[in-house]
């Protein structure tokens, strides 16, 4: 009886940073949840990665650059077909912090806090300038109470 070999698929995708530009030289790592097997791929100058022969199964996929995790997808099914997993950090940031690393979540929270503070400062400045532009009330004599 012939022995069946494990089914494999093709994985590919494009990785873009928060600025929308390709992430060249980034690492995309597929880790099999059942097998623990790892496939480590590097992106080219266009932010693209590609590999044949990835065993079918469920994977966690981690995008990292300079040794730091940038984003992750968890429990991604890989089948014997072509599997496309794009990382677009600008879109992911707009969608929310679900797959962002803890460091990126912190950076996003800091950016949002800074933007909120700037908006508040502008609002307070606008209110103050409008208050200062109001005419002063007429001077009245102050009388003690009760009369």
Secondary structure, 3 states (H helix, E strand, C coil): CCCCCCCEEEEEEEEECCCCCECCCCEEEEEECCCCCEEEEECCCCCEEEEEEEECEEEEEEEEECCEEEEEEEEEEECCCEEECCEEHHHHHHHCCCCECHHHHHHHHHHHHHHHHHHHHHHHHHHHHHHHHCCCCCCCCCCCCCC
